[in-house]
């Protein structure tokens, strides 16, 4: 089984961390391919960043289809380009917010999302709504922590995330935590042991869900909305995205 984990930003240190966390939970026979696109933002912290990350993400999906990849995980908590990726891919594609929220709803009655910047709170709530998770999501909280600070040696990022998780449990009535950034993936076990509650990392959750879907031979449906995109000529900088008939 070959699973491609796509970090839609272009920061390779984060991609390497994401790949390591996916490999730690994957079955021994599963090959994890962790990549970043060749183009796009170094971090995704706005709708603008997210929009500009999608072309590079779709290039990686197309490359995976050529290479015979069995399934994909989009490793950004905004789940950018998820529906478009499903149109291109034969196998299943999951986003880490989608995966983490669904797993959290199965192991607790209420979860809080702890994310990076306050400006992304609205997007997390939007995803909770479209995934049918609003009734399980007690709150979305931000540490006011730029994504790339998670990559800086010696930063207080870990302490600030733990503090916000603790406040979520004390103030929101939550019984589990969803980490709202792929860059937090290596903190999951530490926070869970410290606070004594389940902490869900979307990278690990997405990896195990894709393994299960592939093992069950469940591919993306090509009937209706998620059928392959219509052949269409693209122009200018997007010429390479033209789909032949």
Number of C-alpha atoms within 10 A of each C-alpha: 15 18 26 23 28 25 28 33 27 20 18 15 12 24 22 15 18 25 22 16 18 26 18 12 14 18 14 9 8 14 15 21 16 22 23 23 22 14 16 21 19 17 20 25 17 13 14 10 17 21 14 17 24 22 20 20 27 22 18 23 26 16 12 20 16 9 10 13 21 23 27 29 29 29 32 23 25 25 22 22 19 18 14 18 24 24 20 21 25 20 22 22 27 25 26 27 30 23 25 25 29 18 18 26 16 10 13 15 15 22 30 26 29 24 28 26 17 15 14 21 18 11 16 21 17 14 18 21 13 10 14 14 20 17 12 19 24 20 19 22 22 19 17 15 16 16 21 16 15 18 16 10 8 9 11 12 22 16 11 16 22 19 13 17 28 16 14 23 19 11 11 17 15 22 20 26 29 24 29 30 23 25 26 24 23 17 15 19 13 13 23 17 11 10 15 11 15 19 25 26 29 34 34 26 24 26 30 18 21 24 21 12 17 18 11 9 12 13 16 18 16 14 8 7 11 16 16 18 12 11 10 11 12 12 10 6 7 10 10 11 15 13 13 8 7
